[in-house]
Amino acid sequence: MEGGKKLKVNYYEDKMIEENRVDVFYSEKDHEIIGIMNYLQSYEIILGKNGELTKKILPNDIFYLETVERRCYAYLESEVYQIDFTLKNFQERFQSNGFIQIGKSMIVNIYRIDRVKTDSNMRMRLIMENGEVLILNRTFKKNFMEYLRNIQEAENEDYR
């Protein structure tokens, strides 16, 4: 812990509660607390709809999101679900979990990118883990690269 602070963790089992919960108490929102909050947020359930089917989706399972005709769709490895978010709201809520805008109507999960290839016109192609190819629009390239550097620096800091 920074500054020699000790992290205290308590676990309580209570058969009478109806819903599991986690509370995080902190005196200062330091690197470790932010990491814990991001980890917990990655388990937040998002409801996705595909026709009559409704599915519980974890943010980490989403490869990318796209808005088409004012509807937001979450693309998983091999499935697509409509979710009740705008791109802006989703990114604000889950940006710390690896989501960054790559086009006017698209957000990508950087942890689901397999590799990046340079394309013509200063754009880049993002090859996803499932083989799908997304285009990083040059307007969003600077923010995307900066976001990648920040994530890499934070992860390198975790291993020190």
MDTraj code that builds the backbone (N, CA, C; nanometers):
import mdtraj as md
import numpy as np

residues = "MET GLU GLY GLY LYS LYS LEU LYS VAL ASN TYR TYR GLU ASP LYS MET ILE GLU GLU ASN ARG VAL ASP VAL PHE TYR SER GLU LYS ASP HIS GLU ILE ILE GLY ILE MET ASN TYR LEU GLN SER TYR GLU ILE ILE LEU GLY LYS ASN GLY GLU LEU THR LYS LYS ILE LEU PRO ASN ASP ILE PHE TYR LEU GLU THR VAL GLU ARG ARG CYS TYR ALA TYR LEU GLU SER GLU VAL TYR GLN ILE ASP PHE THR LEU LYS ASN PHE GLN GLU ARG PHE GLN SER ASN GLY PHE ILE GLN ILE GLY LYS SER MET ILE VAL ASN ILE TYR ARG ILE ASP ARG VAL LYS THR ASP SER ASN MET ARG MET ARG LEU ILE MET GLU ASN GLY GLU VAL LEU ILE LEU ASN ARG THR PHE LYS LYS ASN PHE MET GLU TYR LEU ARG ASN ILE GLN GLU ALA GLU ASN GLU ASP TYR ARG".split()
xyz = np.array([
    [0.0847, -0.1186, 0.0000],
    [0.0000, 0.0000, 0.0000],
    [0.0888, 0.1243, 0.0000],
    [0.0402, 0.2271, -0.0622],
    [0.1125, 0.3530, -0.0666],
    [0.1168, 0.4139, 0.0729],
    [0.2314, 0.4715, 0.1074],
    [0.2438, 0.5402, 0.2349],
    [0.2341, 0.4472, 0.3547],
    [0.2501, 0.3171, 0.3358],
    [0.2479, 0.2227, 0.4450],
    [0.1100, 0.1904, 0.4989],
    [0.0038, 0.2338, 0.4324],
    [-0.1311, 0.2027, 0.4784],
    [-0.1582, 0.0548, 0.4597],
    [-0.2335, -0.0022, 0.5502],
    [-0.2658, -0.1440, 0.5444],
    [-0.4097, -0.1608, 0.4971],
    [-0.4303, -0.2562, 0.4092],
    [-0.5637, -0.2848, 0.3581],
    [-0.6260, -0.3936, 0.4444],
    [-0.7390, -0.3636, 0.5032],
    [-0.8082, -0.4591, 0.5886],
    [-0.9271, -0.5146, 0.5115],
    [-0.9404, -0.6467, 0.5084],
    [-1.0491, -0.7124, 0.4368],
    [-1.1281, -0.7973, 0.5355],
    [-1.2595, -0.7805, 0.5359],
    [-1.3489, -0.8596, 0.6209],
    [-1.4480, -0.9340, 0.5329],
    [-1.4808, -1.0558, 0.5702],
    [-1.5803, -1.1355, 0.4985],
    [-1.6900, -1.1737, 0.5974],
    [-1.8140, -1.1551, 0.5565],
    [-1.9272, -1.1862, 0.6429],
    [-2.0272, -1.2714, 0.5662],
    [-2.0721, -1.3781, 0.6277],
    [-2.1787, -1.4581, 0.5682],
    [-2.3053, -1.4324, 0.6485],
    [-2.4117, -1.3962, 0.5796],
    [-2.5395, -1.3683, 0.6438],
    [-2.6493, -1.4303, 0.5587],
    [-2.7052, -1.5392, 0.6049],
    [-2.8081, -1.6126, 0.5301],
    [-2.9379, -1.5323, 0.5160],
    [-2.9529, -1.4249, 0.5928],
    [-3.0767, -1.3477, 0.5917],
    [-3.0796, -1.2402, 0.4817],
    [-2.9647, -1.2044, 0.4270],
    [-2.9660, -1.0994, 0.3247],
    [-3.0188, -1.1550, 0.1931],
    [-3.0865, -1.0689, 0.1181],
    [-3.1459, -1.1105, -0.0090],
    [-3.0514, -1.0890, -0.1264],
    [-2.9565, -0.9973, -0.1126],
    [-2.8671, -0.9651, -0.2236],
    [-2.7238, -0.9532, -0.1724],
    [-2.6306, -1.0199, -0.2404],
    [-2.4898, -1.0053, -0.2041],
    [-2.4459, -0.8622, -0.2298],
    [-2.3510, -0.8138, -0.1494],
    [-2.3022, -0.6779, -0.1692],
    [-2.1577, -0.6670, -0.1240],
    [-2.0897, -0.5712, -0.1818],
    [-1.9523, -0.5403, -0.1448],
    [-1.9449, -0.3900, -0.1212],
    [-1.8946, -0.3510, -0.0062],
    [-1.8733, -0.2100, 0.0251],
    [-1.7231, -0.1859, 0.0326],
    [-1.6769, -0.0767, -0.0230],
    [-1.5352, -0.0425, -0.0187],
    [-1.5217, 0.0888, 0.0578],
    [-1.4512, 0.0843, 0.1698],
    [-1.4263, 0.2030, 0.2513],
    [-1.2805, 0.2433, 0.2321],
    [-1.2560, 0.3716, 0.2099],
    [-1.1187, 0.4168, 0.1913],
    [-1.1045, 0.5604, 0.2392],
    [-0.9838, 0.5932, 0.2829],
    [-0.9554, 0.7310, 0.3240],
    [-0.9052, 0.8124, 0.2056],
    [-0.8442, 0.7427, 0.1083],
    [-0.7913, 0.8088, -0.0106],
    [-0.8063, 0.7142, -0.1292],
    [-0.8507, 0.7673, -0.2412],
    [-0.8706, 0.6867, -0.3620],
    [-0.7360, 0.6714, -0.4332],
    [-0.6522, 0.5793, -0.3815],
    [-0.5201, 0.5586, -0.4396],
    [-0.5254, 0.4511, -0.5487],
    [-0.4083, 0.4155, -0.6002],
    [-0.3966, 0.3209, -0.7115],
    [-0.4606, 0.1852, -0.6776],
    [-0.4382, 0.1368, -0.5564],
    [-0.4940, 0.0064, -0.5174],
    [-0.6458, 0.0098, -0.5080],
    [-0.7006, 0.1145, -0.4512],
    [-0.8463, 0.1267, -0.4389],
    [-0.9102, 0.1370, -0.5767],
    [-0.8501, 0.2152, -0.6655],
    [-0.9021, 0.2257, -0.8022],
    [-0.8993, 0.0893, -0.8698],
    [-0.7919, 0.0137, -0.8506],
    [-0.7829, -0.1212, -0.9066],
    [-0.8923, -0.2125, -0.8545],
    [-0.9198, -0.2052, -0.7255],
    [-1.0263, -0.2859, -0.6648],
    [-1.1617, -0.2453, -0.7220],
    [-1.1847, -0.1161, -0.7348],
    [-1.3119, -0.0678, -0.7890],
    [-1.3302, -0.1131, -0.9346],
    [-1.2236, -0.1051, -1.0141],
    [-1.2309, -0.1505, -1.1532],
    [-1.2596, -0.2999, -1.1608],
    [-1.1953, -0.3763, -1.0741],
    [-1.2175, -0.5209, -1.0714],
    [-1.3634, -0.5522, -1.0387],
    [-1.4162, -0.4889, -0.9369],
    [-1.5556, -0.5129, -0.8985],
    [-1.6512, -0.4704, -1.0093],
    [-1.6212, -0.3593, -1.0749],
    [-1.7069, -0.3103, -1.1828],
    [-1.7097, -0.4076, -1.3005],
    [-1.6034, -0.4845, -1.3192],
    [-1.5990, -0.5793, -1.4311],
    [-1.6991, -0.6933, -1.4122],
    [-1.7556, -0.7074, -1.2933],
    [-1.8563, -0.8103, -1.2667],
    [-1.9986, -0.7555, -1.2685],
    [-2.0130, -0.6298, -1.3064],
    [-2.1463, -0.5702, -1.3170],
    [-2.2202, -0.6353, -1.4344],
    [-2.3431, -0.6740, -1.4116],
    [-2.4223, -0.7435, -1.5138],
    [-2.4915, -0.6422, -1.6049],
    [-2.4820, -0.6669, -1.7347],
    [-2.5521, -0.5875, -1.8359],
    [-2.6514, -0.6816, -1.9024],
    [-2.7757, -0.6385, -1.9172],
    [-2.8748, -0.7223, -1.9846],
    [-2.8730, -0.6937, -2.1336],
    [-2.8579, -0.8001, -2.2109],
    [-2.8582, -0.7891, -2.3560],
    [-2.9771, -0.8623, -2.4141],
    [-3.0343, -0.8081, -2.5216],
    [-3.1518, -0.8698, -2.5845],
    [-3.1206, -0.9038, -2.7294],
    [-3.1654, -1.0225, -2.7682],
    [-3.1549, -1.0668, -2.9070],
    [-3.2853, -1.1380, -2.9387],
    [-3.3783, -1.0645, -2.9997],
    [-3.5117, -1.1197, -3.0237],
    [-3.5822, -1.1418, -2.8911],
    [-3.6284, -1.2631, -2.8684],
    [-3.6977, -1.2977, -2.7434],
    [-3.6005, -1.3352, -2.6317],
    [-3.4744, -1.3525, -2.6656],
    [-3.3730, -1.3961, -2.5701],
    [-3.3144, -1.2770, -2.4950],
    [-3.3064, -1.2882, -2.3619],
    [-3.2371, -1.1902, -2.2790],
    [-3.1227, -1.2623, -2.2101],
    [-3.0040, -1.2030, -2.2154],
    [-2.8847, -1.2676, -2.1607],
    [-2.8117, -1.1725, -2.0673],
    [-2.7556, -1.2277, -1.9592],
    [-2.6697, -1.1511, -1.8695],
    [-2.5300, -1.1476, -1.9311],
    [-2.4756, -1.0267, -1.9446],
    [-2.3450, -1.0086, -2.0075],
    [-2.2519, -0.9374, -1.9094],
    [-2.1297, -0.9865, -1.8990],
    [-2.0268, -0.9170, -1.8229],
    [-1.9506, -0.8251, -1.9180],
    [-1.9094, -0.7071, -1.8722],
    [-1.8359, -0.6156, -1.9601],
    [-1.7152, -0.6810, -2.0277],
    [-1.6438, -0.7661, -1.9559],
    [-1.5241, -0.8294, -2.0120],
    [-1.5546, -0.9223, -2.1283],
    [-1.6800, -0.9665, -2.1412],
    [-1.7182, -1.0551, -2.2515],
    [-1.7470, -0.9780, -2.3802],
    [-1.7566, -0.8465, -2.3700],
    [-1.7890, -0.7632, -2.4861],
    [-1.6610, -0.7312, -2.5636],
    [-1.6623, -0.7591, -2.6938],
    [-1.5495, -0.7270, -2.7804],
    [-1.5565, -0.5810, -2.8235],
    [-1.6758, -0.5384, -2.8667],
    [-1.6951, -0.3984, -2.9028],
    [-1.8430, -0.3649, -2.9023],
    [-1.8721, -0.2348, -2.9058],
    [-2.0094, -0.1853, -2.9116],
    [-2.0235, -0.0952, -3.0326],
    [-2.1436, -0.0967, -3.0889],
    [-2.1712, -0.0141, -3.2057],
    [-2.3131, 0.0392, -3.1958],
    [-2.3299, 0.1647, -3.2346],
    [-2.4629, 0.2236, -3.2416],
    [-2.5086, 0.2227, -3.3867],
    [-2.6275, 0.1662, -3.4083],
    [-2.6895, 0.1625, -3.5404],
    [-2.8333, 0.2090, -3.5233],
    [-2.8718, 0.3144, -3.5951],
    [-3.0072, 0.3695, -3.5879],
    [-3.0528, 0.3914, -3.4435],
    [-2.9682, 0.4586, -3.3665],
    [-2.9960, 0.4965, -3.2270],
    [-3.0084, 0.3782, -3.1308],
    [-2.9663, 0.2617, -3.1722],
    [-2.9658, 0.1437, -3.0848],
    [-2.8213, 0.1010, -3.0629],
    [-2.7917, 0.0603, -2.9403],
    [-2.6558, 0.0196, -2.9058],
    [-2.6488, -0.1327, -2.9018],
    [-2.5501, -0.1878, -2.9711],
    [-2.5326, -0.3328, -2.9784],
    [-2.3979, -0.3717, -2.9196],
    [-2.4001, -0.4780, -2.8394],
    [-2.2785, -0.5342, -2.7818],
    [-2.2421, -0.6591, -2.8609],
    [-2.1203, -0.6606, -2.9122],
    [-2.0706, -0.7736, -2.9910],
    [-1.9815, -0.8590, -2.9022],
    [-2.0241, -0.9827, -2.8814],
    [-1.9454, -1.0777, -2.8054],
    [-1.8649, -1.1618, -2.9041],
    [-1.8045, -1.2679, -2.8590],
    [-1.7205, -1.3489, -2.9477],
    [-1.7952, -1.3948, -3.0722],
    [-1.9188, -1.4435, -3.0540],
    [-1.9937, -1.4926, -3.1706],
    [-2.1416, -1.4556, -3.1649],
    [-2.1780, -1.3625, -3.0766],
    [-2.3180, -1.3230, -3.0600],
    [-2.3280, -1.1705, -3.0549],
    [-2.4474, -1.1195, -3.0858],
    [-2.4736, -0.9753, -3.0806],
    [-2.6008, -0.9529, -2.9998],
    [-2.5960, -0.8566, -2.9073],
    [-2.7113, -0.8250, -2.8235],
    [-2.7328, -0.6747, -2.8194],
    [-2.8584, -0.6343, -2.8194],
    [-2.8916, -0.4936, -2.8002],
    [-2.8890, -0.4663, -2.6505],
    [-2.8271, -0.3551, -2.6116],
    [-2.8212, -0.3179, -2.4701],
    [-2.8807, -0.1787, -2.4523],
    [-2.9254, -0.1507, -2.3312],
    [-2.9894, -0.0221, -2.3009],
    [-2.8877, 0.0799, -2.2502],
    [-2.7940, 0.1148, -2.3352],
    [-2.6937, 0.2164, -2.3066],
    [-2.6786, 0.3031, -2.4305],
    [-2.6310, 0.4251, -2.4114],
    [-2.5763, 0.5006, -2.5233],
    [-2.4261, 0.4728, -2.5208],
    [-2.3587, 0.4957, -2.6312],
    [-2.2132, 0.4756, -2.6318],
    [-2.1461, 0.5632, -2.5267],
    [-2.1908, 0.6879, -2.5175],
    [-2.1313, 0.7818, -2.4222],
    [-2.1469, 0.7312, -2.2787],
    [-2.2683, 0.6880, -2.2426],
    [-2.2915, 0.6381, -2.1068],
    [-2.2100, 0.5129, -2.0784],
    [-2.2022, 0.4236, -2.1771],
    [-2.1258, 0.3004, -2.1576],
    [-1.9782, 0.3325, -2.1368],
    [-1.9243, 0.4184, -2.2197],
    [-1.7822, 0.4508, -2.2068],
    [-1.7529, 0.5202, -2.0746],
    [-1.8384, 0.6115, -2.0325],
    [-1.8183, 0.6788, -1.9040],
    [-1.8167, 0.5778, -1.7900],
    [-1.9035, 0.4793, -1.7980],
    [-1.9168, 0.3823, -1.6898],
    [-1.8063, 0.2771, -1.6905],
    [-1.7602, 0.2371, -1.8098],
    [-1.6677, 0.1244, -1.8187],
    [-1.5330, 0.1586, -1.8818],
    [-1.5003, 0.2848, -1.8950],
    [-1.3731, 0.3226, -1.9562],
    [-1.2552, 0.2623, -1.8809],
    [-1.2627, 0.2577, -1.7515],
    [-1.1521, 0.2036, -1.6727],
    [-1.1383, 0.0524, -1.6891],
    [-1.2341, -0.0113, -1.7552],
    [-1.2276, -0.1548, -1.7821],
    [-1.1769, -0.1846, -1.9229],
    [-1.1246, -0.0851, -1.9918],
    [-1.0626, -0.1092, -2.1215],
    [-1.1429, -0.0666, -2.2422],
    [-1.2487, 0.0098, -2.2236],
    [-1.3324, 0.0510, -2.3370],
    [-1.2950, 0.1919, -2.3826],
    [-1.2712, 0.2051, -2.5141],
    [-1.2312, 0.3333, -2.5718],
    [-1.2965, 0.3500, -2.7084],
    [-1.3314, 0.4733, -2.7399],
    [-1.3982, 0.5018, -2.8674],
    [-1.2981, 0.4966, -2.9823],
    [-1.3389, 0.4294, -3.0929],
    [-1.2520, 0.4179, -3.2106],
    [-1.3176, 0.4753, -3.3361],
    [-1.4417, 0.5174, -3.3243],
    [-1.5151, 0.5753, -3.4361],
    [-1.6356, 0.6489, -3.3820],
    [-1.7023, 0.7213, -3.4679],
    [-1.8176, 0.8009, -3.4252],
    [-1.9240, 0.7152, -3.3570],
    [-1.9391, 0.5917, -3.4015],
    [-2.0447, 0.5058, -3.3474],
    [-1.9907, 0.3733, -3.2950],
    [-1.8631, 0.3714, -3.2507],
    [-1.8055, 0.2445, -3.2076],
    [-1.7080, 0.2613, -3.0910],
    [-1.7177, 0.1675, -2.9962],
    [-1.6274, 0.1579, -2.8817],
    [-1.5713, 0.0166, -2.8814],
    [-1.4424, 0.0032, -2.8502],
    [-1.3783, -0.1281, -2.8497],
    [-1.3245, -0.1601, -2.7102],
    [-1.3221, -0.2887, -2.6772],
    [-1.2596, -0.3383, -2.5550],
    [-1.1148, -0.3705, -2.5901],
    [-1.0205, -0.2902, -2.5424],
    [-0.8810, -0.3098, -2.5822],
    [-0.8265, -0.4455, -2.5391],
    [-0.8861, -0.5046, -2.4362],
    [-0.8390, -0.6349, -2.3897],
    [-0.8830, -0.7484, -2.4809],
    [-0.9664, -0.7186, -2.5797],
    [-1.0112, -0.8189, -2.6770],
    [-0.9453, -0.7997, -2.8138],
    [-0.8514, -0.7047, -2.8215],
    [-0.7770, -0.6835, -2.9461],
    [-0.6603, -0.7811, -2.9490],
    [-0.6487, -0.8555, -3.0588],
    [-0.5380, -0.9496, -3.0749],
    [-0.4138, -0.8784, -3.1275],
    [-0.4321, -0.7944, -3.2303],
    [-0.3201, -0.7202, -3.2873],
    [-0.3714, -0.5968, -3.3613],
    [-0.2792, -0.5057, -3.3893],
    [-0.3108, -0.3807, -3.4578],
    [-0.2232, -0.3719, -3.5824],
    [-0.2846, -0.3376, -3.6960],
    [-0.2103, -0.3215, -3.8217],
    [-0.2360, -0.1824, -3.8774],
    [-0.1316, -0.1216, -3.9323],
    [-0.1453, 0.0094, -3.9951],
    [-0.2189, -0.0050, -4.1273],
    [-0.3124, 0.0859, -4.1501],
    [-0.3924, 0.0874, -4.2724],
    [-0.3612, 0.2166, -4.3473],
    [-0.4113, 0.2303, -4.4661],
    [-0.3893, 0.3534, -4.5426],
    [-0.4652, 0.4697, -4.4791],
    [-0.4304, 0.5898, -4.5185],
    [-0.4959, 0.7120, -4.4695],
    [-0.4828, 0.7313, -4.3186],
    [-0.3720, 0.6854, -4.2608],
    [-0.3431, 0.7011, -4.1174],
    [-0.4428, 0.6301, -4.0269],
    [-0.5216, 0.5407, -4.0811],
    [-0.6114, 0.4613, -3.9973],
    [-0.5401, 0.3325, -3.9592],
    [-0.5945, 0.2656, -3.8618],
    [-0.5373, 0.1384, -3.8193],
    [-0.6470, 0.0342, -3.8165],
    [-0.6083, -0.0887, -3.8448],
    [-0.7013, -0.2010, -3.8365],
    [-0.6767, -0.2727, -3.7043],
    [-0.7847, -0.2957, -3.6317],
    [-0.7779, -0.3686, -3.5054],
    [-0.8306, -0.5088, -3.5320],
    [-0.7455, -0.6085, -3.5168],
    [-0.7872, -0.7463, -3.5378],
    [-0.8232, -0.8021, -3.4003],
    [-0.9486, -0.8392, -3.3872],
    [-1.0004, -0.8848, -3.2591],
    [-0.9646, -1.0320, -3.2362],
    [-0.9787, -1.0792, -3.1127],
    [-0.9488, -1.2184, -3.0786],
    [-1.0310, -1.3177, -3.1598],
    [-1.1499, -1.2773, -3.2032],
    [-1.2363, -1.3672, -3.2807],
    [-1.2129, -1.3535, -3.4315],
    [-1.1119, -1.2755, -3.4711],
    [-1.0785, -1.2596, -3.6120],
    [-1.1471, -1.1432, -3.6805],
    [-1.2441, -1.0831, -3.6156],
    [-1.3124, -0.9685, -3.6748],
    [-1.2159, -0.8504, -3.6857],
    [-1.2334, -0.7680, -3.7876],
    [-1.1461, -0.6528, -3.8103],
    [-1.2272, -0.5246, -3.7955],
    [-1.1774, -0.4346, -3.7108],
    [-1.2403, -0.3042, -3.6905],
    [-1.1434, -0.1965, -3.7375],
    [-1.1976, -0.0856, -3.7826],
    [-1.1146, 0.0261, -3.8282],
    [-1.1086, 0.1333, -3.7198],
    [-0.9868, 0.1694, -3.6810],
    [-0.9655, 0.2811, -3.5891],
    [-0.9616, 0.4074, -3.6743],
    [-1.0645, 0.4885, -3.6621],
    [-1.0731, 0.6121, -3.7388],
    [-0.9607, 0.7056, -3.6961],
    [-0.8981, 0.7733, -3.7915],
    [-0.7827, 0.8584, -3.7598],
    [-0.8173, 0.9705, -3.6628],
    [-0.9434, 1.0136, -3.6582],
    [-0.9857, 1.1170, -3.5633],
    [-0.9677, 1.0698, -3.4191],
    [-0.9812, 0.9398, -3.3952],
    [-0.9745, 0.8844, -3.2600],
    [-0.8398, 0.8190, -3.2300],
    [-0.7478, 0.8223, -3.3257],
    [-0.6197, 0.7520, -3.3119],
    [-0.5365, 0.8043, -3.1946],
    [-0.5245, 0.9366, -3.1821],
    [-0.4414, 0.9946, -3.0760],
    [-0.4919, 0.9520, -2.9380],
    [-0.6226, 0.9656, -2.9137],
    [-0.6793, 0.9257, -2.7841],
    [-0.6617, 0.7769, -2.7592],
    [-0.6797, 0.6968, -2.8641],
    [-0.6650, 0.5519, -2.8529],
    [-0.5219, 0.5155, -2.8118],
    [-0.4237, 0.5711, -2.8805],
    [-0.2837, 0.5400, -2.8506],
    [-0.2452, 0.5882, -2.7107],
    [-0.2943, 0.7043, -2.6721],
    [-0.2681, 0.7566, -2.5377],
    [-0.3304, 0.6658, -2.4315],
    [-0.4508, 0.6198, -2.4578],
    [-0.5197, 0.5290, -2.3655],
    [-0.4406, 0.3993, -2.3501],
    [-0.3916, 0.3446, -2.4619],
    [-0.3100, 0.2231, -2.4560],
    [-0.1844, 0.2448, -2.3724],
    [-0.1170, 0.3587, -2.3922],
    [0.0038, 0.3886, -2.3145],
    [-0.0284, 0.3974, -2.1654],
    [-0.1388, 0.4643, -2.1310],
    [-0.1769, 0.4772, -1.9897],
    [-0.2060, 0.3418, -1.9270],
    [-0.2762, 0.2561, -2.0010],
    [-0.3064, 0.1214, -1.9505],
    [-0.1769, 0.0437, -1.9307],
    [-0.0871, 0.0514, -2.0280],
    [0.0394, -0.0207, -2.0201],
    [0.1222, 0.0281, -1.9013],
    [0.1279, 0.1597, -1.8813],
    [0.2021, 0.2152, -1.7681],
    [0.1431, 0.1688, -1.6357],
    [0.0107, 0.1690, -1.6259],
    [-0.0553, 0.1250, -1.5026],
    [-0.0275, -0.0225, -1.4763],
    [-0.0317, -0.1050, -1.5808],
    [-0.0050, -0.2477, -1.5628],
    [0.1413, -0.2722, -1.5282],
    [0.2328, -0.1971, -1.5888],
    [0.3745, -0.2106, -1.5551],
    [0.3995, -0.1707, -1.4106],
    [0.3276, -0.0691, -1.3633],
    [0.3398, -0.0236, -1.2253],
    [0.2944, -0.1322, -1.1283],
    [0.1925, -0.2092, -1.1683],
    [0.1421, -0.3170, -1.0835],
    [0.2459, -0.4262, -1.0621],
    [0.3377, -0.4429, -1.1558],
    [0.4371, -0.5499, -1.1466],
    [0.5658, -0.5052, -1.0800],
    [0.5728, -0.3813, -1.0357],
    [0.6941, -0.3309, -0.9685],
    [0.6913, -0.3630, -0.8226],
])
top = md.Topology()
chain = top.add_chain()
for i, resn in enumerate(residues, 1):
    res = top.add_residue(resn, chain, resSeq=i)
    for name in ("N", "CA", "C"):
        top.add_atom(name, md.element.get_by_symbol(name[0]), res)
traj = md.Trajectory(xyz[None], top)
